[in-house]
Amino acid sequence: MIFLQAAQGPVKLTARADRLEYDKEGQWTIVDYKTGTVPSGSLIKKGLRNQLAVEGLIAFDGGFESLPAGAVRSLEYWQLSGKKSAPGEIKTPFADLFDADEVRDRLERLANYFDQINTPYPSEREPINVPPFKPYQHLSRSREWLYGDNADE
């Protein structure tokens, strides 16, 4: 857990990493296991897929309970298919891109943006880049807007 500074007060970020490795040099490798599609580098650079960046920042700041702070060596997606012919692949879309100060700045700007009373909370930030899992869609009532009275059919 870490706190970001925002206009209306601190914003708490938490995460549960799939795998954390702390090496002898005091650096972190953070792994997210994926059985489906790995987010593209362009979506990550746009800030539309922040999970590993948030986990990296938390590790950098020492925000994982009872674990030390440390530099981030690598943020990795392990794409696991379960097939004998191609059991898995390690993808590092952050190769040489993780910068804790830049990530903190980007996330604090985002927190400040949503701290404004006139900022809407859309269910999809960019409709063309809809994530496969939509955790807030049920709150948006977007099915009703799209399908009217037949939303539950």
QUIRABEL-V204369 format. One record per backbone hydrogen bond with DSSP energy under -1.0 kcal/mol. CO is the residue of the C=O (numbers start at 1). NH is the residue of the N-H. Records with the same first field share a line. If there is no record, write none. Layout:
CO->NH / NH
This chain:
2->13
4->11
6->9
11->4
13->2
19->31
21->29
23->26
27->23
28->73 / 74
29->21
30->76
31->19
32->78
34->80
40->44
41->45
42->46
43->48
44->47
50->54
51->55
52->56
53->57
54->58
55->59
56->60
57->61
58->63
64->67
71->28
74->30
76->32
77->91
78->34
79->89
87->81 / 82
89->79
91->77
92->95
94->97
99->103
100->104
101->105
102->106
103->107
104->108
105->109
106->110
107->111
108->112
109->113
110->114
113->116
116->119
126->129
134->137
136->140
141->145
142->146
143->147
144->148
147->150
148->151
150->153
